[in-house]
Amino acid sequence: MDLIDLFCGGGGSSRGFHLMGFKTICAIDQVPSCIITYNKNFGNVAMSADISNLRSEIILEKAKKKPFVVTASPPCEPFTLANENRIANPFDRLFDDQIGRLTIDAIRLIGDLDPEFFVIENVKGILDGEGKKLLAEEIESLGLGKPFFTIINAERFGVPSYRTRVLITNFKINFPNLKPVSLFQAINDLPDVNYPHEFDDHITSTLNEKHMKKIPNLPAGEGLVYYRGAKTEMRNYIRLKFEDPAPVIMGKSRYVHPTEDRLLTPREHARLMSFPDEHKFYGTLEEKYDMIGEAVPPLITKSIAAQLIKMS
């Protein structure tokens, strides 16, 4: 079954589909490290393009055929409560904000590509106010049918981190209710970072001297840095607890190991997002952290792919 992935990032969404036998025929992003990472993992199918002015004909020329499913994970910054500068009006967030409008552009492309199924992933804040109504009207105006808006929790799919998202689809999602996977279960078998090993991306990032001095006294569950979001105070550099799933992994989030005075490695972040170890990341250390934190956890799309197989 053929897949087109818009805003493909480092390939989290696609990885879940590939685990169920799907094949990507085209993927789109603009971040060079994401394009390289995607193509290294899935073959030379990703291309760099600006979705705001991309035509479906260009995508189909690359894909060579019509897709069975189109997935899209547009940027969430205009909609997330972690953004202190989030625009108040839902219409302006979706239609006037240059980044927010990329969601509308993705819907336009999905309408033109006319897949059997589509999956759009974003933060649930995109539905705030009239957001849900505006999105439904846009989707229906393109002949894509009445959309389903499903709020999901990643930990219910077996992802070892908490993550609440909305999936906008043209089919009803039946999601599992798995027992949460703890941090210990997710990363305990990885080798010590201080000794030679063969794991890709299992190297820790360094902190400035000020923060390094504070880490030994950082209690579990507390953060080194606090900052304002749209409605609440946010934390970063949180010391994790082995017995729980990790907090939400975001692009700029960094976490402190439960028992070692260091940051988690990109590979540990990837484990917490349910990436299999064979998925490799390319770029600088910071680019790897970012693309992992901005990904769709593969176990979510693996579950969706399994459902689509049964429906087809």
SULJOLIN-V252573 format. One record per backbone hydrogen bond with DSSP energy under -1.0 kcal/mol. CO is the residue of the C=O (numbers start at 1). NH is the residue of the N-H. Records with the same first field share a line. If there is no record, write none. Layout:
CO = NH + NH
This chain:
1 = 23
2 = 68 + 69
3 = 25 + 26
4 = 71
5 = 28
6 = 73
8 = 11
11 = 15
12 = 16
13 = 17
14 = 18
15 = 19
17 = 20 + 22
18 = 21
23 = 3
26 = 5
27 = 47
28 = 8
29 = 49
31 = 35
32 = 36
33 = 37
34 = 38
35 = 39
36 = 40
37 = 41
38 = 42
39 = 43
43 = 45
45 = 27
47 = 29
50 = 53
55 = 58 + 59
56 = 60
57 = 61
58 = 62
59 = 63
60 = 64
68 = 117
69 = 4
70 = 119
71 = 6
72 = 121
76 = 79 + 80
80 = 83
81 = 230
83 = 86
89 = 93
90 = 94
91 = 95
92 = 96 + 97
97 = 101
99 = 102
100 = 103
101 = 105
102 = 106
103 = 107
104 = 108
105 = 109
106 = 110
107 = 111
108 = 112
109 = 113
110 = 114
117 = 70
119 = 72
120 = 168
122 = 166
123 = 126
124 = 127
125 = 128
127 = 132
128 = 131
130 = 134
131 = 135
132 = 136
133 = 137
134 = 138
135 = 139
136 = 140
137 = 141
139 = 144
140 = 143
148 = 169
150 = 167
152 = 165
153 = 156
154 = 157 + 159
155 = 158
156 = 178
160 = 246
163 = 154
165 = 152
166 = 122
167 = 150
168 = 120
169 = 148
182 = 186
183 = 187
184 = 188
187 = 190
192 = 195
199 = 202
201 = 267
208 = 212
209 = 213
211 = 215
214 = 217
215 = 218
219 = 222
222 = 239
225 = 236
227 = 234
232 = 229
234 = 227
236 = 224 + 225
238 = 256
239 = 221
241 = 244
242 = 184
244 = 183
246 = 162
254 = 237
255 = 264
256 = 240
260 = 262
262 = 257
265 = 269
266 = 270
267 = 271
268 = 272
270 = 275
271 = 274
276 = 279
284 = 288
285 = 289
286 = 290
287 = 291
288 = 292
289 = 293
290 = 294
292 = 295
297 = 300 + 301
298 = 302
299 = 303
300 = 304
301 = 305
302 = 306
303 = 307
304 = 308
305 = 309
306 = 310
307 = 311
308 = 312
